[in-house]
Amino acid sequence: MRAFVVWEPVLFTDWFSPSTMTLGRVSDSRAAQFWDRSRLISHSLGENDRKSIAWDYIAVYAPGLLWDSYLPQPSYRGGPVIKVTDEARAAIASALTTGQQILR
C-alpha cells in the first residue's frame, strides 16, 4: 500500500508549501507528500471554480491501477477526511484483500 498526500493552497493560510510541522502530521513511511501549488490534481478531479476545488478528500484505488491518459475510477472516495475515516479504512482493507487475491 502507498499513500499520496497532496497539499494545495485552498485557505488563506495555505499559500506557502506546508511546514515541517504540517508534514509531520503524516508520519507513515508508506506515505509520500507533495505540494501542488497550482492545484493540478484538483483540476484533474474536476475543479473549475472555487466551489469545485477537490480538497479534504480521500480516494482508494484498487491495486495495479495506473493513472495514464485518464484518471481511473476509485473504489472509494469521500470527505471530509476526518468524517470518513472508518469508511476509508474499510475500503483500504477491502482493496488490500482484493489485491492479495489477485496476486495469488
Helices and strands as residue ranges (DSSP letters): E 3-7, G 12-14, H 20-23, E 31-35, H 40-44, G 50-52, E 58-60, E 76-78, G 81-83, H 85-103
